Amino acid sequence: MIKEISKYIVLIFIGVAVLSCNKKDIYFSYQTVSASGWNKDSLLTYNVAIRDKTLPYNLYINVRHHGNYPYQNLWLFLENKDMKGMIQKDTIECFLADEFGKWLGTGAGALKEMPVLYRQQVIFPDSGIYQMKIGQGMRDSILVGINDIGIRVEKAN
């Protein structure tokens, strides 16, 4: 009896996991930052495969940080390389806490996750692999408190 109930519980969890997957996502990957801190010279690299160049896409940067992160915001340097080797550089600011110091985003305990919309309705000129690199742009040579940085690309509405 208990074994049969356990089977149903497992099936329910699998069903919820499958249904909760975002069908709009075409790429979602995290890179873990060193536990000793994120060096100013360390770049995180993502290879994003774009198959349909006719669709518009939304790009997000996801930041996972610990409660010991010492700042309200995070500056990031982005480097995007297209199929022809052309490099586009950008700088963005991610707000991780409000003006009162309350963490934004979601998460339980000390680990918080904050998705930041980077670009909307992007049309990639070619199909293929686009390389994105992200570095931290804070004044600290070694930035503590950041756990992971992710990139999510989804089909836009």
SEMAR-603237 format. One record per residue (C-alpha): residue number from 0; x, y, z; residue in one letter. Coordinates in Angstrom, 3 decimals. Each point is the difference from the previous one (the first is absolute). Example, Ala and Ser with C-alpha at 12.3 -4.5 7.8 and 13.67 -1.06 7.14 Angstrom:
2
<mifi n="0" px="12.300" py="-4.500" pz="7.800" res="A"/>
<mifi n="1" px="1.370" py="3.440" pz="-0.660" res="S"/>
***
This chain:
157
<mifi n="0" px="0.000" py="0.000" pz="0.000" res="M"/>
<mifi n="1" px="2.715" py="2.491" pz="0.986" res="I"/>
<mifi n="2" px="2.099" py="-1.057" pz="-2.999" res="K"/>
<mifi n="3" px="-2.940" py="0.729" pz="-2.326" res="E"/>
<mifi n="4" px="-0.609" py="3.427" pz="1.573" res="I"/>
<mifi n="5" px="3.712" py="0.794" pz="-0.392" res="S"/>
<mifi n="6" px="-0.264" py="-0.853" pz="-3.713" res="K"/>
<mifi n="7" px="-2.868" py="2.476" pz="-0.419" res="Y"/>
<mifi n="8" px="1.873" py="2.724" pz="1.859" res="I"/>
<mifi n="9" px="3.036" py="-0.484" pz="-2.257" res="V"/>
<mifi n="10" px="-2.219" py="0.131" pz="-3.100" res="L"/>
<mifi n="11" px="-1.639" py="3.212" pz="1.227" res="I"/>
<mifi n="12" px="3.421" py="1.614" pz="0.557" res="F"/>
<mifi n="13" px="1.164" py="-1.034" pz="-3.464" res="I"/>
<mifi n="14" px="-3.199" py="1.376" pz="-1.539" res="G"/>
<mifi n="15" px="0.386" py="3.326" pz="1.795" res="V"/>
<mifi n="16" px="3.644" py="0.237" pz="-1.066" res="A"/>
<mifi n="17" px="-0.871" py="-0.642" pz="-3.644" res="V"/>
<mifi n="18" px="-2.875" py="2.483" pz="0.020" res="L"/>
<mifi n="19" px="2.045" py="2.666" pz="1.739" res="S"/>
<mifi n="20" px="2.657" py="0.020" pz="-2.726" res="C"/>
<mifi n="21" px="-0.130" py="3.223" pz="-1.966" res="N"/>
<mifi n="22" px="-0.671" py="-0.919" pz="-3.636" res="K"/>
<mifi n="23" px="1.177" py="3.458" pz="-1.090" res="K"/>
<mifi n="24" px="3.571" py="-0.546" pz="1.240" res="D"/>
<mifi n="25" px="2.453" py="-0.944" pz="-2.723" res="I"/>
<mifi n="26" px="3.101" py="0.363" pz="2.196" res="Y"/>
<mifi n="27" px="0.496" py="0.138" pz="3.772" res="F"/>
<mifi n="28" px="3.381" py="-0.606" pz="1.605" res="S"/>
<mifi n="29" px="1.803" py="1.013" pz="3.185" res="Y"/>
<mifi n="30" px="3.728" py="0.360" pz="0.595" res="Q"/>
<mifi n="31" px="1.121" py="-0.358" pz="3.612" res="T"/>
<mifi n="32" px="2.249" py="2.690" pz="1.435" res="V"/>
<mifi n="33" px="2.974" py="-1.117" pz="2.085" res="S"/>
<mifi n="34" px="-0.822" py="-0.405" pz="3.696" res="A"/>
<mifi n="35" px="2.991" py="2.221" pz="0.810" res="S"/>
<mifi n="36" px="-1.519" py="2.869" pz="-2.027" res="G"/>
<mifi n="37" px="-0.413" py="1.289" pz="-3.536" res="W"/>
<mifi n="38" px="3.263" py="1.420" pz="-1.295" res="N"/>
<mifi n="39" px="-0.292" py="3.190" pz="-2.054" res="K"/>
<mifi n="40" px="1.974" py="-1.726" pz="-2.795" res="D"/>
<mifi n="41" px="-2.152" py="-3.155" pz="-0.053" res="S"/>
<mifi n="42" px="-2.547" py="-0.238" pz="-2.823" res="L"/>
<mifi n="43" px="-2.893" py="-2.467" pz="-0.069" res="L"/>
<mifi n="44" px="-0.639" py="-1.383" pz="-3.506" res="T"/>
<mifi n="45" px="-3.294" py="-1.195" pz="-1.506" res="Y"/>
<mifi n="46" px="-0.532" py="-1.459" pz="-3.484" res="N"/>
<mifi n="47" px="-3.573" py="0.681" pz="-1.071" res="V"/>
<mifi n="48" px="-1.370" py="-1.953" pz="-2.973" res="A"/>
<mifi n="49" px="-2.496" py="1.986" pz="-2.079" res="I"/>
<mifi n="50" px="-1.847" py="-2.183" pz="-2.485" res="R"/>
<mifi n="51" px="-2.690" py="2.356" pz="-1.299" res="D"/>
<mifi n="52" px="1.258" py="3.433" pz="-1.041" res="K"/>
<mifi n="53" px="-3.506" py="1.187" pz="-0.909" res="T"/>
<mifi n="54" px="-1.340" py="-0.018" pz="3.580" res="L"/>
<mifi n="55" px="0.466" py="2.784" pz="2.568" res="P"/>
<mifi n="56" px="1.583" py="-1.019" pz="3.322" res="Y"/>
<mifi n="57" px="0.218" py="1.411" pz="3.528" res="N"/>
<mifi n="58" px="3.318" py="-0.313" pz="1.847" res="L"/>
<mifi n="59" px="0.293" py="-0.189" pz="3.787" res="Y"/>
<mifi n="60" px="2.940" py="0.000" pz="2.376" res="I"/>
<mifi n="61" px="-0.741" py="-2.039" pz="3.143" res="N"/>
<mifi n="62" px="1.972" py="0.757" pz="3.145" res="V"/>
<mifi n="63" px="0.157" py="-2.384" pz="2.964" res="R"/>
<mifi n="64" px="1.554" py="1.560" pz="3.077" res="H"/>
<mifi n="65" px="0.422" py="-0.645" pz="3.695" res="H"/>
<mifi n="66" px="-1.306" py="2.153" pz="2.810" res="G"/>
<mifi n="67" px="3.596" py="1.085" pz="0.667" res="N"/>
<mifi n="68" px="0.232" py="1.873" pz="-3.327" res="Y"/>
<mifi n="69" px="1.136" py="3.456" pz="1.183" res="P"/>
<mifi n="70" px="-1.763" py="2.230" pz="-2.552" res="Y"/>
<mifi n="71" px="-3.462" py="0.981" pz="-1.188" res="Q"/>
<mifi n="72" px="0.955" py="-0.277" pz="-3.671" res="N"/>
<mifi n="73" px="2.316" py="-1.849" pz="-2.355" res="L"/>
<mifi n="74" px="1.660" py="1.455" pz="-3.084" res="W"/>
<mifi n="75" px="0.707" py="-2.476" pz="-2.802" res="L"/>
<mifi n="76" px="2.119" py="0.315" pz="-3.140" res="F"/>
<mifi n="77" px="-1.408" py="-1.997" pz="-2.913" res="L"/>
<mifi n="78" px="1.722" py="-0.998" pz="-3.200" res="E"/>
<mifi n="79" px="-2.098" py="-1.481" pz="-2.813" res="N"/>
<mifi n="80" px="1.696" py="-1.627" pz="-2.990" res="K"/>
<mifi n="81" px="-2.075" py="-0.694" pz="-3.112" res="D"/>
<mifi n="82" px="0.488" py="-2.554" pz="-2.776" res="M"/>
<mifi n="83" px="2.333" py="2.298" pz="-1.954" res="K"/>
<mifi n="84" px="2.268" py="0.616" pz="2.987" res="G"/>
<mifi n="85" px="-1.320" py="3.510" pz="0.640" res="M"/>
<mifi n="86" px="0.090" py="0.874" pz="3.702" res="I"/>
<mifi n="87" px="-2.542" py="2.252" pz="1.686" res="Q"/>
<mifi n="88" px="0.761" py="1.202" pz="3.537" res="K"/>
<mifi n="89" px="-2.566" py="1.146" pz="2.521" res="D"/>
<mifi n="90" px="-0.260" py="0.941" pz="3.667" res="T"/>
<mifi n="91" px="-3.066" py="-0.616" pz="2.146" res="I"/>
<mifi n="92" px="-0.948" py="0.654" pz="3.591" res="E"/>
<mifi n="93" px="-1.981" py="-2.630" pz="1.890" res="C"/>
<mifi n="94" px="-1.866" py="1.119" pz="3.117" res="F"/>
<mifi n="95" px="0.028" py="-2.818" pz="2.541" res="L"/>
<mifi n="96" px="-1.480" py="1.876" pz="2.978" res="A"/>
<mifi n="97" px="-2.381" py="2.915" pz="0.477" res="D"/>
<mifi n="98" px="0.957" py="3.326" pz="1.628" res="E"/>
<mifi n="99" px="-0.690" py="-1.494" pz="3.455" res="F"/>
<mifi n="100" px="2.315" py="-2.979" pz="-0.533" res="G"/>
<mifi n="101" px="-2.763" py="-2.589" pz="-0.561" res="K"/>
<mifi n="102" px="1.118" py="-2.585" pz="-2.557" res="W"/>
<mifi n="103" px="-1.952" py="-0.086" pz="-3.244" res="L"/>
<mifi n="104" px="-0.647" py="-3.184" pz="-1.947" res="G"/>
<mifi n="105" px="-0.899" py="-3.396" pz="1.382" res="T"/>
<mifi n="106" px="1.544" py="-2.665" pz="2.155" res="G"/>
<mifi n="107" px="-0.092" py="-1.570" pz="3.394" res="A"/>
<mifi n="108" px="2.657" py="0.479" pz="2.626" res="G"/>
<mifi n="109" px="3.210" py="1.781" pz="-0.883" res="A"/>
<mifi n="110" px="-0.003" py="-0.756" pz="-3.757" res="L"/>
<mifi n="111" px="-1.993" py="2.439" pz="-2.152" res="K"/>
<mifi n="112" px="-0.614" py="-0.023" pz="-3.758" res="E"/>
<mifi n="113" px="-0.669" py="3.147" pz="-2.003" res="M"/>
<mifi n="114" px="-0.869" py="-0.095" pz="-3.716" res="P"/>
<mifi n="115" px="0.878" py="3.225" pz="-1.833" res="V"/>
<mifi n="116" px="-1.411" py="0.767" pz="-3.442" res="L"/>
<mifi n="117" px="3.017" py="0.884" pz="-2.122" res="Y"/>
<mifi n="118" px="-1.473" py="0.461" pz="-3.505" res="R"/>
<mifi n="119" px="-3.469" py="-0.387" pz="-1.527" res="Q"/>
<mifi n="120" px="-1.172" py="-0.955" pz="-3.468" res="Q"/>
<mifi n="121" px="3.505" py="-0.821" pz="-1.277" res="V"/>
<mifi n="122" px="0.206" py="-1.316" pz="-3.545" res="I"/>
<mifi n="123" px="3.228" py="-1.901" pz="-0.594" res="F"/>
<mifi n="124" px="1.337" py="0.578" pz="-3.543" res="P"/>
<mifi n="125" px="1.125" py="-3.615" pz="-0.503" res="D"/>
<mifi n="126" px="-0.668" py="-3.469" pz="1.359" res="S"/>
<mifi n="127" px="2.847" py="-1.611" pz="1.907" res="G"/>
<mifi n="128" px="2.005" py="0.299" pz="3.199" res="I"/>
<mifi n="129" px="0.274" py="3.410" pz="1.652" res="Y"/>
<mifi n="130" px="2.567" py="0.369" pz="2.758" res="Q"/>
<mifi n="131" px="-0.783" py="2.181" pz="3.011" res="M"/>
<mifi n="132" px="2.524" py="0.859" pz="2.698" res="K"/>
<mifi n="133" px="-0.762" py="1.664" pz="3.321" res="I"/>
<mifi n="134" px="2.395" py="1.626" pz="2.457" res="G"/>
<mifi n="135" px="-0.653" py="1.855" pz="3.206" res="Q"/>
<mifi n="136" px="0.374" py="3.758" pz="-0.158" res="G"/>
<mifi n="137" px="0.141" py="0.856" pz="3.690" res="M"/>
<mifi n="138" px="2.936" py="1.812" pz="1.617" res="R"/>
<mifi n="139" px="1.026" py="-3.094" pz="1.955" res="D"/>
<mifi n="140" px="2.805" py="-2.037" pz="-1.554" res="S"/>
<mifi n="141" px="-1.560" py="-3.096" pz="1.579" res="I"/>
<mifi n="142" px="-3.773" py="0.267" pz="0.380" res="L"/>
<mifi n="143" px="-1.547" py="-2.209" pz="2.695" res="V"/>
<mifi n="144" px="-3.593" py="-1.135" pz="0.418" res="G"/>
<mifi n="145" px="-0.852" py="-0.835" pz="-3.617" res="I"/>
<mifi n="146" px="-0.719" py="-3.707" pz="-0.469" res="N"/>
<mifi n="147" px="-1.041" py="-0.428" pz="-3.669" res="D"/>
<mifi n="148" px="-0.641" py="2.084" pz="-3.099" res="I"/>
<mifi n="149" px="-2.401" py="-1.347" pz="-2.586" res="G"/>
<mifi n="150" px="-1.215" py="0.887" pz="-3.459" res="I"/>
<mifi n="151" px="-3.509" py="-0.744" pz="-1.139" res="R"/>
<mifi n="152" px="-1.199" py="0.510" pz="-3.574" res="V"/>
<mifi n="153" px="-3.696" py="-0.368" pz="-0.689" res="E"/>
<mifi n="154" px="-2.262" py="0.439" pz="-2.993" res="K"/>
<mifi n="155" px="-1.693" py="3.396" pz="0.254" res="A"/>
<mifi n="156" px="-3.764" py="0.339" pz="-0.370" res="N"/>
***
